[in-house]
Amino acid sequence: MRVLSLFSGIGGLDAGFEKAGFNIVWANDFDKYAVKTYAGQRGYPPLPPWFPSRDGAVKTPRWCG
């Protein structure tokens, strides 16, 4: 089963889901230290949250890592 991971932190819950047979297909977090730790433990970084602007362009907020 495919799972989304919102506010992933350092990926501990994601690791538990994968051990239980789930497939993490998308993960996100906005804390730069959590993102670095997640990337170091999981081998890939979670995606930052994004917000569409009024003109339709997708922008990552300044406070993302």
N, C-alpha and C positions, 0 to 999 in steps of 0.2 A: 504494500500500500504506500502511496506517495503522501508525504507530509510537508507542510509549510512550517517553518520555525520563525516565529515573530519574537523580537527582542531576545535574541539567542544568547546573549552574554558570552561566556567563554566556551559554550558548546557542550556542557555536561548533560543536559537533558537530551540534546541531539544524539549524543553517544549512546545513551540508554535506549532511545527509540531505535537506533540502528541495530543494537544488539538484540532487540526484540523483533527484528525483521522488517522494520519500516525503512523507507527510502526518503531521505531529506532532499527535496528537490529545490528548495529555496529557503534561504536564511537571511535575516537582517539584524543589524544592531547599529546604534549611532555612537556608542562610547568608543573612543579611539583605542583605549587600552584593552577593552574586551575584544575588539576587532583584531588587534595584533595577537592576542592570546589565542583566539579562535583559529586564526590562520596558522599559527605555529603548531597547534594541536591537531587540527583537522586537515592541513595541507592546502587549504584554499580559504580565502576570506569570505565572510558573509557580505551580502550587498548592503549598501547604506540605504536608509529610507529615502524616498524621492517624492516630490510633489510637483504636479503639473502647474505651470504658470498660466496666466490669463491668455497668453498667445498660443498655448498648447505645447510649448517647449517643456521638456522635463528637466528640472533643476534639482541638484542635490543641495540641501541647506548648508550654510557656512559652518554650522556646529557639528557637522559630520567629519570625524577624524581628520 
